Amino acid sequence: MPARKSAGILLYRFTDGVLEVLIGHMGGPFWARRDAGAWSIPKGESLPGEELMDVARREFAEEMGSPVPAEEFLELGELRTSSSKLVTIWAAEGDLDAATTRSNTFRLEWPPRSGRVQEYPEIDRSAWLPVEQAREKLVRGQAPFLDRLLAALATRPSR
């Protein structure tokens, strides 16, 4: 069976010379009381035949409640997560008010075996964080994308 694929966009900006990235805290009861390791790059699963960049743009808009505020993208490549999913991420420089995040939702029976199905946001809040703080918050399998972003920006002409 082929690996499932996901794609996303890591939005970044410079604030007073500090590189910040926009990440989202995962919604739902499993993540509600967690902070470290409970944040994600806006991303989602592709359907068969879908272009990964189209998936990344769609998922950003669904999870952040706004289209990607950028037109130029840096490909950060692909990683295999612990769940064997292949994740491809692009980075884009842009700005967005994190307080306006309005994510799409998913339905989940909670508590388990209770028969009560509830609706939860995929991302319950987002924040701009300096890279090292984002590294502490991101799920472990996504942290290498921060290193790839730093390496890609290091090869660009200085600001």
N, CA, C and O atoms as a DFTB+ gen file, in Angstrom:
636 C
 N C O
     1  1       0.840      -1.180       0.000
     2  2       0.000       0.000       0.000
     3  2       0.890       1.250       0.000
     4  3       1.791       1.363       0.831
     5  1       0.646       2.190      -0.925
     6  2       1.496       3.376      -0.974
     7  2       1.310       4.238       0.275
     8  3       0.242       4.265       0.887
     9  1       2.384       4.936       0.629
    10  2       2.336       5.808       1.810
    11  2       1.350       6.950       1.577
    12  3       1.222       7.468       0.468
    13  1       0.661       7.327       2.648
    14  2      -0.202       8.507       2.568
    15  2       0.688       9.728       2.474
    16  3       1.789       9.759       3.024
    17  1       0.189      10.749       1.759
    18  2       0.971      11.973       1.576
    19  2       0.214      13.167       2.118
    20  3      -1.004      13.276       1.973
    21  1       0.959      14.058       2.741
    22  2       0.419      15.323       3.220
    23  2       1.303      16.439       2.702
    24  3       2.472      16.228       2.379
    25  1       0.728      17.632       2.630
    26  2       1.492      18.795       2.177
    27  2       1.033      20.014       2.952
    28  3      -0.125      20.116       3.356
    29  1       1.967      20.940       3.153
    30  2       1.632      22.139       3.901
    31  2       2.562      23.291       3.601
    32  3       3.520      23.174       2.837
    33  1       2.243      24.420       4.237
    34  2       3.017      25.648       4.044
    35  2       3.393      26.206       5.405
    36  3       2.548      26.397       6.278
    37  1       4.689      26.464       5.560
    38  2       5.238      27.090       6.760
    39  2       5.443      28.568       6.444
    40  3       6.388      28.940       5.748
    41  1       4.555      29.399       6.960
    42  2       4.656      30.834       6.741
    43  2       5.698      31.399       7.702
    44  3       5.741      31.021       8.873
    45  1       6.540      32.308       7.201
    46  2       7.548      32.921       8.056
    47  2       7.587      34.425       7.822
    48  3       7.132      34.930       6.796
    49  1       8.147      35.122       8.809
    50  2       8.330      36.571       8.718
    51  2       9.508      36.948       9.607
    52  3       9.968      36.160      10.433
    53  1       9.979      38.163       9.415
    54  2      11.026      38.708      10.271
    55  2      10.426      39.857      11.065
    56  3       9.866      40.789      10.487
    57  1      10.542      39.796      12.385
    58  2      10.064      40.854      13.258
    59  2      11.258      41.371      14.049
    60  3      11.836      40.652      14.864
    61  1      11.618      42.617      13.799
    62  2      12.802      43.209      14.443
    63  2      14.021      42.308      14.270
    64  3      14.797      42.115      15.206
    65  1      14.183      41.760      13.074
    66  2      15.332      40.920      12.755
    67  2      15.246      39.486      13.247
    68  3      16.168      38.703      13.017
    69  1      14.155      39.123      13.920
    70  2      13.990      37.757      14.436
    71  2      13.085      36.971      13.493
    72  3      11.993      37.420      13.145
    73  1      13.552      35.797      13.086
    74  2      12.760      34.924      12.231
    75  2      11.668      34.261      13.062
    76  3      11.948      33.622      14.076
    77  1      10.409      34.421      12.621
    78  2       9.266      33.794      13.279
    79  2       8.524      32.940      12.264
    80  3       8.532      33.224      11.067
    81  1       7.882      31.885      12.764
    82  2       7.066      31.019      11.921
    83  2       5.658      30.943      12.500
    84  3       5.459      31.081      13.707
    85  1       4.690      30.720      11.621
    86  2       3.299      30.598      12.029
    87  2       2.949      29.119      12.125
    88  3       2.994      28.395      11.131
    89  1       2.600      28.676      13.332
    90  2       2.198      27.287      13.530
    91  2       0.875      27.262      14.289
    92  3       0.482      28.255      14.902
    93  1       0.196      26.122      14.243
    94  2      -1.106      26.003      14.878
    95  2      -1.142      24.904      15.921
    96  3      -0.531      23.848      15.758
    97  1      -1.870      25.173      17.001
    98  2      -2.078      24.169      18.046
    99  2      -3.203      23.248      17.588
   100  3      -4.278      23.711      17.207
   101  1      -2.950      21.947      17.627
   102  2      -3.933      20.987      17.136
   103  2      -5.153      20.949      18.048
   104  3      -5.027      20.940      19.272
   105  1      -6.325      20.926      17.441
   106  2      -7.569      20.929      18.190
   107  2      -8.019      19.538      18.591
   108  3      -7.460      18.529      18.160
   109  1      -9.028      19.512      19.415
   110  2      -9.605      18.249      19.849
   111  2      -9.154      17.875      21.247
   112  3      -8.199      18.444      21.775
   113  1      -9.840      16.921      21.842
   114  2      -9.590      16.570      23.239
   115  2      -8.217      15.958      23.513
   116  3      -7.683      16.120      24.611
   117  1      -7.641      15.265      22.546
   118  2      -6.342      14.627      22.762
   119  2      -5.250      15.666      23.015
   120  3      -4.332      15.418      23.796
   121  1      -5.342      16.817      22.367
   122  2      -4.310      17.851      22.435
   123  2      -4.656      18.983      23.411
   124  3      -3.819      19.848      23.668
   125  1      -5.859      18.987      23.947
   126  2      -6.368      20.129      24.711
   127  2      -5.460      20.566      25.861
   128  3      -5.295      21.767      26.078
   129  1      -4.883      19.654      26.581
   130  2      -4.064      20.010      27.742
   131  2      -2.570      19.898      27.457
   132  3      -1.756      19.896      28.381
   133  1      -2.221      19.806      26.205
   134  2      -0.809      19.678      25.826
   135  2      -0.353      20.962      25.133
   136  3      -1.135      21.661      24.489
   137  1       0.921      21.242      25.287
   138  2       1.491      22.391      24.587
   139  2       2.745      21.954      23.828
   140  3       2.770      21.999      22.598
   141  1       3.776      21.535      24.545
   142  2       4.990      21.062      23.873
   143  2       4.643      19.828      23.048
   144  3       4.043      18.879      23.553
   145  1       5.026      19.852      21.781
   146  2       4.760      18.724      20.902
   147  2       3.331      18.617      20.417
   148  3       2.936      17.582      19.880
   149  1       2.542      19.679      20.598
   150  2       1.119      19.632      20.216
   151  2       0.767      20.660      19.144
   152  3      -0.409      20.943      18.914
   153  1       1.773      21.214      18.494
   154  2       1.571      22.221      17.452
   155  2       2.017      21.635      16.116
   156  3       2.813      20.697      16.064
   157  1       1.486      22.209      15.040
   158  2       1.759      21.663      13.713
   159  2       1.895      22.776      12.669
   160  3       1.349      23.868      12.818
   161  1       2.626      22.465      11.634
   162  2       2.626      23.289      10.428
   163  2       1.277      23.053       9.759
   164  3       0.841      21.905       9.679
   165  1       0.598      24.094       9.274
   166  2      -0.680      23.868       8.581
   167  2      -0.468      22.936       7.376
   168  3       0.256      23.273       6.439
   169  1      -1.099      21.783       7.419
   170  2      -0.907      20.780       6.366
   171  2      -2.077      19.819       6.370
   172  3      -2.883      19.807       7.301
   173  1      -2.163      19.022       5.336
   174  2      -3.220      18.031       5.278
   175  2      -2.955      16.996       4.213
   176  3      -2.036      17.123       3.404
   177  1      -3.778      15.974       4.230
   178  2      -3.601      14.821       3.362
   179  2      -4.079      15.087       1.941
   180  3      -5.070      15.780       1.709
   181  1      -3.341      14.515       1.003
   182  2      -3.712      14.655      -0.407
   183  2      -4.650      13.531      -0.820
   184  3      -4.649      12.445      -0.242
   185  1      -5.434      13.821      -1.820
   186  2      -6.286      12.821      -2.446
   187  2      -5.540      12.260      -3.652
   188  3      -4.640      12.924      -4.166
   189  1      -5.879      11.075      -4.115
   190  2      -5.185      10.510      -5.283
   191  2      -5.210      11.473      -6.473
   192  3      -6.257      12.014      -6.829
   193  1      -4.041      11.674      -7.074
   194  2      -3.938      12.511      -8.260
   195  2      -3.822      14.002      -7.993
   196  3      -3.623      14.774      -8.931
   197  1      -3.941      14.428      -6.749
   198  2      -3.855      15.850      -6.423
   199  2      -2.409      16.328      -6.426
   200  3      -1.515      15.617      -5.966
   201  1      -2.179      17.531      -6.942
   202  2      -0.860      18.154      -6.889
   203  2      -0.601      18.588      -5.450
   204  3      -1.472      19.176      -4.808
   205  1       0.594      18.299      -4.947
   206  2       0.889      18.594      -3.549
   207  2       0.847      20.090      -3.229
   208  3       0.443      20.461      -2.127
   209  1       1.249      20.951      -4.152
   210  2       1.171      22.391      -3.879
   211  2      -0.284      22.827      -3.749
   212  3      -0.602      23.685      -2.925
   213  1      -1.166      22.249      -4.551
   214  2      -2.596      22.557      -4.427
   215  2      -3.114      22.121      -3.056
   216  3      -3.905      22.829      -2.433
   217  1      -2.667      20.960      -2.590
   218  2      -3.052      20.458      -1.271
   219  2      -2.557      21.427      -0.192
   220  3      -3.300      21.792       0.719
   221  1      -1.288      21.836      -0.313
   222  2      -0.697      22.727       0.685
   223  2      -1.465      24.045       0.781
   224  3      -1.751      24.521       1.880
   225  1      -1.796      24.628      -0.359
   226  2      -2.556      25.894      -0.362
   227  2      -3.953      25.697       0.233
   228  3      -4.410      26.509       1.038
   229  1      -4.621      24.623      -0.163
   230  2      -5.965      24.353       0.347
   231  2      -5.954      24.157       1.859
   232  3      -6.777      24.729       2.573
   233  1      -5.028      23.356       2.332
   234  2      -4.969      23.057       3.761
   235  2      -4.608      24.284       4.583
   236  3      -5.129      24.462       5.685
   237  1      -3.729      25.131       4.069
   238  2      -3.411      26.372       4.781
   239  2      -4.684      27.198       4.936
   240  3      -4.997      27.672       6.028
   241  1      -5.413      27.365       3.837
   242  2      -6.646      28.169       3.878
   243  2      -7.673      27.555       4.829
   244  3      -8.337      28.279       5.571
   245  1      -7.810      26.240       4.816
   246  2      -8.783      25.587       5.692
   247  2      -8.392      25.705       7.163
   248  3      -9.249      25.943       8.014
   249  1      -7.120      25.543       7.462
   250  2      -6.693      25.521       8.858
   251  2      -6.427      26.907       9.439
   252  3      -6.540      27.098      10.650
   253  1      -6.078      27.865       8.603
   254  2      -5.806      29.216       9.088
   255  2      -6.967      30.174       8.828
   256  3      -7.007      31.272       9.381
   257  1      -7.908      29.754       7.985
   258  2      -9.059      30.612       7.702
   259  2      -8.750      31.735       6.749
   260  3      -9.500      32.708       6.672
   261  1      -7.652      31.620       6.015
   262  2      -7.228      32.659       5.080
   263  2      -6.328      32.032       4.021
   264  3      -5.578      31.102       4.319
   265  1      -6.393      32.531       2.790
   266  2      -5.447      32.030       1.791
   267  2      -4.011      32.372       2.194
   268  3      -3.788      33.280       2.996
   269  1      -3.061      31.663       1.650
   270  2      -1.649      31.941       1.922
   271  2      -1.339      33.356       1.421
   272  3      -1.562      33.654       0.248
   273  1      -0.831      34.224       2.291
   274  2      -0.532      35.595       1.866
   275  2       0.850      35.700       1.216
   276  3       1.681      36.503       1.641
   277  1       1.089      34.893       0.195
   278  2       2.388      34.877      -0.484
   279  2       2.221      34.256      -1.860
   280  3       1.272      33.514      -2.115
   281  1       3.153      34.570      -2.734
   282  2       3.158      33.987      -4.077
   283  2       4.453      33.240      -4.385
   284  3       4.507      32.454      -5.331
   285  1       5.488      33.482      -3.596
   286  2       6.769      32.805      -3.809
   287  2       6.976      31.775      -2.703
   288  3       6.713      32.040      -1.530
   289  1       7.454      30.591      -3.101
   290  2       7.586      29.491      -2.156
   291  2       8.963      28.851      -2.264
   292  3       9.542      28.736      -3.344
   293  1       9.469      28.436      -1.098
   294  2      10.716      27.671      -1.026
   295  2      10.336      26.233      -0.704
   296  3       9.674      25.984       0.304
   297  1      10.734      25.301      -1.526
   298  2      10.419      23.908      -1.216
   299  2      11.378      23.418      -0.137
   300  3      12.596      23.481      -0.304
   301  1      10.828      22.933       0.958
   302  2      11.638      22.409       2.059
   303  2      11.761      20.895       1.996
   304  3      12.409      20.284       2.845
   305  1      11.144      20.299       1.002
   306  2      11.300      18.871       0.788
   307  2      10.283      18.018       1.517
   308  3       9.245      18.488       1.984
   309  1      10.628      16.741       1.593
   310  2       9.719      15.722       2.105
   311  2      10.379      14.987       3.269
   312  3      11.589      14.757       3.271
   313  1       9.568      14.627       4.251
   314  2      10.022      13.801       5.375
   315  2       9.002      12.698       5.615
   316  3       7.813      12.862       5.339
   317  1       9.476      11.588       6.127
   318  2       8.581      10.503       6.533
   319  2       8.365      10.642       8.041
   320  3       9.325      10.689       8.810
   321  1       7.109      10.708       8.452
   322  2       6.797      10.837       9.868
   323  2       6.772       9.474      10.527
   324  3       6.884       8.446       9.860
   325  1       6.624       9.476      11.848
   326  2       6.595       8.215      12.590
   327  2       5.406       7.344      12.188
   328  3       5.433       6.126      12.368
   329  1       4.361       7.974      11.642
   330  2       3.203       7.206      11.188
   331  2       3.363       6.732       9.744
   332  3       2.410       6.246       9.134
   333  1       4.569       6.876       9.206
   334  2       4.909       6.493       7.831
   335  2       4.254       7.367       6.773
   336  3       4.263       7.014       5.594
   337  1       3.693       8.485       7.168
   338  2       3.133       9.427       6.202
   339  2       4.282      10.241       5.614
   340  3       5.219      10.601       6.327
   341  1       4.212      10.531       4.321
   342  2       5.191      11.396       3.673
   343  2       4.643      12.821       3.693
   344  3       3.554      13.084       3.183
   345  1       5.406      13.738       4.287
   346  2       4.977      15.126       4.426
   347  2       5.902      16.010       3.603
   348  3       7.121      15.961       3.764
   349  1       5.317      16.821       2.717
   350  2       6.056      17.785       1.915
   351  2       5.650      19.179       2.373
   352  3       4.464      19.486       2.496
   353  1       6.658      20.023       2.625
   354  2       6.391      21.372       3.122
   355  2       7.096      22.393       2.241
   356  3       8.227      22.190       1.800
   357  1       6.398      23.491       2.000
   358  2       6.968      24.676       1.368
   359  2       6.982      25.783       2.413
   360  3       6.159      25.791       3.328
   361  1       7.916      26.714       2.276
   362  2       7.944      27.891       3.139
   363  2       7.600      29.097       2.282
   364  3       7.890      29.126       1.086
   365  1       6.981      30.090       2.902
   366  2       6.626      31.327       2.198
   367  2       6.730      32.476       3.185
   368  3       6.315      32.362       4.338
   369  1       7.286      33.579       2.720
   370  2       7.349      34.772       3.563
   371  2       6.052      35.538       3.411
   372  3       5.619      35.836       2.298
   373  1       5.440      35.853       4.531
   374  2       4.185      36.589       4.505
   375  2       3.760      36.946       5.909
   376  3       4.434      36.608       6.883
   377  1       2.651      37.624       6.006
   378  2       2.157      38.007       7.325
   379  2       0.664      37.735       7.392
   380  3      -0.048      37.847       6.394
   381  1       0.208      37.384       8.560
   382  2      -1.183      37.044       8.800
   383  2      -1.436      37.259      10.281
   384  3      -0.577      36.946      11.105
   385  1      -2.583      37.779      10.626
   386  2      -2.923      37.985      12.021
   387  2      -3.301      36.639      12.635
   388  3      -4.347      36.074      12.318
   389  1      -2.441      36.134      13.515
   390  2      -2.677      34.813      14.121
   391  2      -3.972      34.788      14.931
   392  3      -4.582      33.731      15.089
   393  1      -4.387      35.927      15.436
   394  2      -5.605      35.975      16.250
   395  2      -6.868      35.725      15.421
   396  3      -7.928      35.442      15.979
   397  1      -6.758      35.830      14.097
   398  2      -7.929      35.647      13.238
   399  2      -8.091      34.212      12.754
   400  3      -8.983      33.933      11.954
   401  1      -7.249      33.298      13.222
   402  2      -7.327      31.903      12.787
   403  2      -8.724      31.337      13.040
   404  3      -9.236      31.388      14.158
   405  1      -9.323      30.801      11.991
   406  2     -10.626      30.140      12.075
   407  2     -10.533      28.867      11.253
   408  3     -10.707      28.887      10.034
   409  1     -10.263      27.783      11.916
   410  2     -10.005      26.512      11.244
   411  2     -11.288      25.780      10.882
   412  3     -12.346      25.999      11.471
   413  1     -11.155      24.902       9.891
   414  2     -12.229      23.950       9.615
   415  2     -12.326      22.986      10.796
   416  3     -11.477      23.007      11.687
   417  1     -13.349      22.147      10.806
   418  2     -13.583      21.274      11.955
   419  2     -13.620      19.803      11.539
   420  3     -13.699      19.470      10.356
   421  1     -13.560      18.945      12.540
   422  2     -13.730      17.506      12.328
   423  2     -14.651      16.980      13.420
   424  3     -14.802      17.589      14.478
   425  1     -15.259      15.843      13.139
   426  2     -16.189      15.229      14.096
   427  2     -15.504      14.023      14.735
   428  3     -14.784      13.269      14.080
   429  1     -15.754      13.867      16.046
   430  2     -15.122      12.798      16.796
   431  2     -16.049      12.345      17.917
   432  3     -16.662      13.166      18.600
   433  1     -16.144      11.035      18.097
   434  2     -16.893      10.521      19.231
   435  2     -16.051      10.756      20.493
   436  3     -14.948      10.227      20.626
   437  1     -16.595      11.559      21.412
   438  2     -15.854      11.866      22.636
   439  2     -16.813      12.045      23.786
   440  3     -17.813      12.750      23.643
   441  1     -16.551      11.446      24.898
   442  2     -15.488      10.469      25.157
   443  2     -15.682       9.195      24.323
   444  3     -16.775       8.916      23.831
   445  1     -14.592       8.433      24.180
   446  2     -14.673       7.202      23.385
   447  2     -15.799       6.286      23.873
   448  3     -16.031       6.158      25.075
   449  1     -16.482       5.661      22.939
   450  2     -17.571       4.711      23.189
   451  2     -18.751       5.321      23.955
   452  3     -19.548       4.602      24.558
   453  1     -18.852       6.659      23.922
   454  2     -19.950       7.327      24.631
   455  2     -21.177       7.497      23.743
   456  3     -22.285       7.712      24.232
   457  1     -20.964       7.397      22.417
   458  2     -22.052       7.646      21.488
   459  2     -22.254       9.135      21.195
   460  3     -23.077       9.488      20.350
   461  1     -21.519      10.007      21.877
   462  2     -21.625      11.455      21.660
   463  2     -20.575      11.905      20.648
   464  3     -19.373      11.812      20.894
   465  1     -21.049      12.386      19.521
   466  2     -20.140      12.883      18.497
   467  2     -20.101      14.399      18.632
   468  3     -21.132      15.072      18.630
   469  1     -18.884      14.917      18.748
   470  2     -18.700      16.354      18.907
   471  2     -17.840      16.887      17.770
   472  3     -17.135      16.131      17.100
   473  1     -17.906      18.184      17.563
   474  2     -17.140      18.834      16.503
   475  2     -16.024      19.664      17.131
   476  3     -16.236      20.383      18.107
   477  1     -14.821      19.549      16.545
   478  2     -13.640      20.247      17.061
   479  2     -12.916      20.927      15.902
   480  3     -12.950      20.429      14.776
   481  1     -12.258      22.064      16.166
   482  2     -11.447      22.686      15.122
   483  2     -10.161      21.875      14.907
   484  3      -9.596      21.336      15.859
   485  1      -9.710      21.794      13.663
   486  2      -8.435      21.113      13.411
   487  2      -7.294      21.855      14.098
   488  3      -6.394      21.242      14.674
   489  1      -7.345      23.180      14.029
   490  2      -6.378      24.047      14.701
   491  2      -7.181      24.951      15.618
   492  3      -8.041      25.697      15.151
   493  1      -6.913      24.895      16.929
   494  2      -7.733      25.712      17.830
   495  2      -7.145      27.090      18.095
   496  3      -7.841      27.976      18.591
   497  1      -5.873      27.279      17.769
   498  2      -5.249      28.607      17.839
   499  2      -3.930      28.550      17.075
   500  3      -3.358      27.480      16.867
   501  1      -3.469      29.709      16.669
   502  2      -2.176      29.767      15.993
   503  2      -1.350      30.876      16.617
   504  3      -1.870      31.740      17.323
   505  1      -0.051      30.836      16.343
   506  2       0.840      31.837      16.914
   507  2       2.089      31.984      16.052
   508  3       2.551      31.037      15.416
   509  1       2.609      33.192      16.056
   510  2       3.920      33.462      15.479
   511  2       4.941      33.228      16.575
   512  3       4.862      33.836      17.643
   513  1       5.892      32.357      16.322
   514  2       6.903      32.034      17.324
   515  2       8.296      32.088      16.714
   516  3       8.475      31.719      15.553
   517  1       9.299      32.550      17.491
   518  2      10.679      32.430      17.029
   519  2      10.988      30.950      16.793
   520  3      10.412      30.073      17.436
   521  1      11.891      30.692      15.876
   522  2      12.173      29.314      15.454
   523  2      12.480      28.384      16.628
   524  3      11.957      27.271      16.674
   525  1      13.305      28.806      17.564
   526  2      13.663      27.899      18.666
   527  2      12.479      27.600      19.569
   528  3      12.375      26.493      20.099
   529  1      11.593      28.552      19.756
   530  2      10.387      28.293      20.544
   531  2       9.438      27.376      19.757
   532  3       8.813      26.485      20.331
   533  1       9.339      27.599      18.455
   534  2       8.503      26.741      17.602
   535  2       9.019      25.301      17.629
   536  3       8.230      24.356      17.603
   537  1      10.316      25.140      17.681
   538  2      10.924      23.794      17.713
   539  2      10.430      23.017      18.942
   540  3      10.195      21.812      18.852
   541  1      10.271      23.686      20.073
   542  2       9.794      23.044      21.304
   543  2       8.313      22.678      21.209
   544  3       7.870      21.713      21.831
   545  1       7.552      23.444      20.435
   546  2       6.100      23.259      20.373
   547  2       5.666      22.278      19.290
   548  3       4.673      21.572      19.462
   549  1       6.392      22.223      18.182
   550  2       6.003      21.362      17.061
   551  2       6.053      19.885      17.424
   552  3       6.864      19.458      18.246
   553  1       5.166      19.107      16.790
   554  2       5.298      17.659      16.902
   555  2       6.685      17.293      16.382
   556  3       7.176      17.880      15.418
   557  1       7.294      16.333      17.021
   558  2       8.709      16.027      16.767
   559  2       9.047      15.809      15.291
   560  3      10.088      16.272      14.825
   561  1       8.204      15.128      14.570
   562  2       8.503      14.809      13.179
   563  2       8.540      16.005      12.243
   564  3       9.040      15.892      11.123
   565  1       8.020      17.156      12.678
   566  2       8.021      18.342      11.818
   567  2       9.177      19.293      12.100
   568  3       9.459      20.168      11.281
   569  1       9.848      19.146      13.230
   570  2      10.939      20.054      13.600
   571  2      12.052      20.139      12.547
   572  3      12.607      21.223      12.365
   573  1      12.407      19.060      11.848
   574  2      13.461      19.184      10.833
   575  2      13.142      20.202       9.728
   576  3      14.054      20.714       9.079
   577  1      11.867      20.494       9.515
   578  2      11.536      21.511       8.511
   579  2      12.024      22.889       8.942
   580  3      12.294      23.736       8.090
   581  1      12.144      23.131      10.240
   582  2      12.692      24.408      10.713
   583  2      14.163      24.521      10.330
   584  3      14.615      25.588       9.914
   585  1      14.913      23.425      10.467
   586  2      16.323      23.429      10.064
   587  2      16.451      23.653       8.567
   588  3      17.347      24.365       8.111
   589  1      15.559      23.046       7.810
   590  2      15.590      23.232       6.357
   591  2      15.260      24.672       5.984
   592  3      15.839      25.213       5.042
   593  1      14.339      25.297       6.709
   594  2      14.030      26.704       6.464
   595  2      15.245      27.567       6.761
   596  3      15.607      28.429       5.960
   597  1      15.879      27.340       7.908
   598  2      17.076      28.112       8.266
   599  2      18.165      27.960       7.204
   600  3      18.801      28.942       6.823
   601  1      18.380      26.745       6.731
   602  2      19.411      26.498       5.711
   603  2      19.049      27.198       4.402
   604  3      19.918      27.786       3.759
   605  1      17.779      27.142       4.001
   606  2      17.358      27.792       2.759
   607  2      17.509      29.309       2.844
   608  3      17.920      29.949       1.876
   609  1      17.181      29.875       3.983
   610  2      17.292      31.333       4.137
   611  2      18.748      31.777       4.243
   612  3      19.078      32.900       3.861
   613  1      19.620      30.914       4.754
   614  2      21.035      31.246       4.875
   615  2      21.700      31.394       3.510
   616  3      22.709      32.089       3.389
   617  1      21.153      30.756       2.489
   618  2      21.750      30.836       1.150
   619  2      21.184      32.003       0.344
   620  3      21.635      32.252      -0.774
   621  1      20.225      32.708       0.882
   622  2      19.642      33.851       0.180
   623  2      20.442      35.113       0.493
   624  3      21.096      35.196       1.532
   625  1      20.389      36.089      -0.403
   626  2      21.068      37.363      -0.108
   627  2      20.510      37.964       1.192
   628  3      19.322      37.829       1.483
   629  1      21.372      38.623       1.965
   630  2      20.919      39.166       3.251
   631  2      19.883      40.253       3.053
   632  3      19.831      40.940       2.033
   633  1      19.064      40.372       4.079
   634  2      17.935      41.294       4.056
   635  2      18.389      42.698       4.241
   636  3      17.569      43.616       4.249
